[in-house]
Structure formats: C-alpha cells, structure tokens
Amino acid sequence: MRQAVSRTAALVALYRAMESSRSASTRLFEDPLAPAFLGWRFRCALRLSRLPVVGAAVPWSLIDGHWSGPRGTVAVRTRYIDDVLGRALRSGVNQVVILGAGFDSRAYRIPGIEQARVFEVDHPTTQAKKKDVVTRRFGTLPPHVTLAPIDFMVSTLDMVMLDSGYRGGPYLLHL
C-alpha cells in the first residue's frame, strides 16, 4: 500500500499560506514556500481566501475541521517558534532539530539559520514531497539542511539522528 503525504502537513501549509497572503502590516509572518506544498484542493481554498467578498463568505469550518481555532493557532504558534528560534540562533545555537517537520519551511526562511545544521525529521513520504518542492524552488536542498526520514514502526529517533550526523549534547532549546 502506497503511503500518502501527511494531511496535517498539507493543512498546516494551507494555514501558513493564508496567513502569508495577508497584508504585510497585519500578517504575523511570511512563508513564501507554503503555497508550493499545496495540492489542487488547498490551492483553490487559498485562492478563495484571497478574494475579498468570497473569502469572507467561505464556511471555513469545512476547511478547519469540526472545531474552530486551528488557523489562528497555527499562525500564532508559527510566529512564536520563529521568534524563539531567531533568538536561539543569535545566541549561538548551531544545531536545530525539527520533529514532525512536515512542510515547515523555517530552514529556508529564518535569517541566520543557514549558519546552523538543521535536521528535519518526518515520515519518508512527506519528506519526498518536501524535497521535490524545495529542490524545484532552490535547485538543490541547501547544504545546512539534512532530511532525516523516520518510520517509527521500523526505526527509533536516536538511530535516525545518529545516522543523520546529529551531534548529541545538551539541549539548548525546548519548544
């Protein structure tokens, strides 16, 4: 059976793309890669969200799920982690591990992150899609980024991190 790309990764990318499409004075962050991860349905939803009248009238509960709040939560959480990571990088952090990286694009958009080694840990199927999008955008995976594919049914995190070149040591940042 062929594995599908994580729906959670795609939905979070949609929320980040929606936030990024807001005006510069109101958005919490800009993620120029987010739209590139979207399948056709979510690209349509993003286009609709950008239309002044239609976007306001769309029943977002169909996209958000059966409860309210995920879009706002993703936006606030993204901004918070961006800020904490930026401070950590400025204070000298030289390794960053993003667990369940999905379509997170911090390794490509946070100022100064190219000076650190970034390990993106996620399922191989989701990472294959991510690698395709990133290499189409940049020509290659940036040298500071290591994709660390993991299937928890087969491997353990410590095995995967060791094989990926992660240098153990004290944890400097917990989110």
C-alpha positions in Angstrom: 0.0 0.0 0.0 1.4 3.4 -1.0 1.6 5.9 1.8 0.1 9.4 1.4 1.6 12.7 2.3 0.6 13.8 5.7 -2.8 15.6 5.6 -1.7 17.5 8.7 1.4 18.8 6.9 -0.7 20.0 4.0 -3.4 21.6 6.2 -0.8 23.5 8.2 0.9 24.6 5.0 -2.5 26.0 3.8 -2.9 27.9 7.1 0.6 29.3 6.8 -0.1 30.3 3.1 -3.3 32.0 4.2 -1.5 34.0 6.9 1.3 34.9 4.5 -1.2 36.2 1.9 -2.4 38.8 4.4 -1.1 42.4 4.0 2.4 43.0 5.4 1.0 45.2 8.1 -1.3 42.5 9.5 0.4 39.2 8.9 2.4 37.5 11.7 5.0 36.1 9.3 5.7 35.4 5.7 6.2 31.9 4.4 6.8 32.1 0.6 7.2 28.3 0.3 3.9 27.3 1.9 1.7 27.6 -1.3 4.1 25.3 -3.2 3.2 22.4 -0.9 -0.5 22.6 -1.6 -2.5 20.1 -3.7 -5.1 21.4 -6.1 -7.9 21.5 -3.5 -6.0 23.5 -1.0 -4.7 25.8 -3.8 -8.3 26.5 -4.6 -9.1 27.2 -1.0 -6.1 29.6 -0.8 -7.3 31.5 -3.9 -10.8 31.7 -2.5 -9.5 33.0 0.9 -7.8 35.9 -1.0 -11.0 37.1 -2.6 -12.4 40.0 -0.5 -16.1 39.1 -0.7 -15.9 35.4 -1.4 -13.1 34.8 1.2 -15.2 36.3 3.9 -18.2 34.2 3.0 -16.5 30.8 2.7 -17.6 28.5 5.5 -14.1 28.0 6.9 -15.3 25.3 9.3 -15.2 23.0 6.2 -11.5 23.6 6.0 -10.7 23.9 9.6 -12.4 20.7 10.6 -15.2 20.4 13.1 -13.9 22.9 15.7 -12.8 26.5 15.5 -9.3 27.9 16.1 -6.7 25.8 14.2 -5.9 28.5 11.6 -5.3 31.1 14.3 -3.4 28.6 16.5 -1.1 27.7 13.6 -0.4 31.4 12.9 0.4 32.3 16.5 2.4 29.2 17.1 4.4 29.7 13.9 5.3 33.3 14.9 6.2 32.3 18.4 8.5 29.5 17.3 10.1 31.8 14.6 10.9 34.3 17.3 12.3 31.8 19.8 14.4 30.1 17.1 15.7 33.5 15.9 16.8 34.4 19.4 18.4 31.0 19.8 20.3 31.3 16.5 21.5 34.8 17.5 22.8 33.3 20.8 24.9 30.7 19.0 22.7 27.6 18.6 24.3 25.5 15.9 22.0 22.6 15.5 18.2 22.6 15.1 16.0 19.6 15.1 12.5 19.9 13.8 10.5 16.9 14.8 7.5 16.2 12.6 8.8 18.8 10.2 6.0 18.2 7.6 6.1 21.2 5.2 7.7 23.5 7.8 10.0 25.9 6.0 11.9 27.5 8.8 15.2 26.0 7.5 14.7 28.1 4.3 13.3 31.4 5.6 14.6 32.3 9.1 17.5 34.8 8.9 20.8 33.2 10.1 19.6 29.6 10.1 22.0 28.8 7.2 24.8 29.0 9.8 23.3 26.1 11.8 22.8 22.4 10.8 19.1 21.8 10.5 17.7 18.3 10.8 14.1 17.8 9.6 12.6 14.6 11.0 9.4 13.2 9.4 7.9 10.3 7.5 9.7 9.5 4.2 6.6 10.0 2.1 6.1 13.6 3.3 9.8 14.3 3.1 9.9 13.1 -0.6 7.2 15.7 -1.5 9.1 18.3 0.5 12.4 17.6 -1.1 10.7 17.8 -4.5 9.3 21.2 -3.8 12.4 22.6 -2.2 14.7 21.4 -5.0 12.4 22.8 -7.6 12.5 26.2 -5.8 16.2 26.3 -5.0 17.8 23.9 -7.4 19.0 21.7 -4.6 18.5 21.0 -0.9 20.5 23.7 0.9 23.7 22.3 2.5 22.7 23.2 6.0 19.6 21.0 5.8 19.5 17.3 6.5 16.3 15.4 5.9 16.1 12.6 8.5 13.3 10.3 7.3 11.8 8.1 10.0 9.1 5.5 10.2 8.5 4.8 13.9 7.3 1.4 13.0 10.8 0.5 11.9 13.3 2.9 13.4 13.9 4.8 16.6 14.7 8.5 16.8 18.1 8.0 18.3 19.1 5.7 15.5 17.9 8.1 12.8 19.5 11.1 14.4 22.9 9.3 14.8 22.8 8.2 11.1 21.9 11.7 10.0 25.0 13.2 11.6 23.4 14.8 14.7 25.9 15.5 17.4 24.5 14.7 20.8 24.9 17.1 23.6 22.9 19.3 25.9 19.6 20.5 24.6 19.7 24.3 24.4 16.1 24.9 23.3 12.8 23.3 24.2 9.6 24.4 22.5 
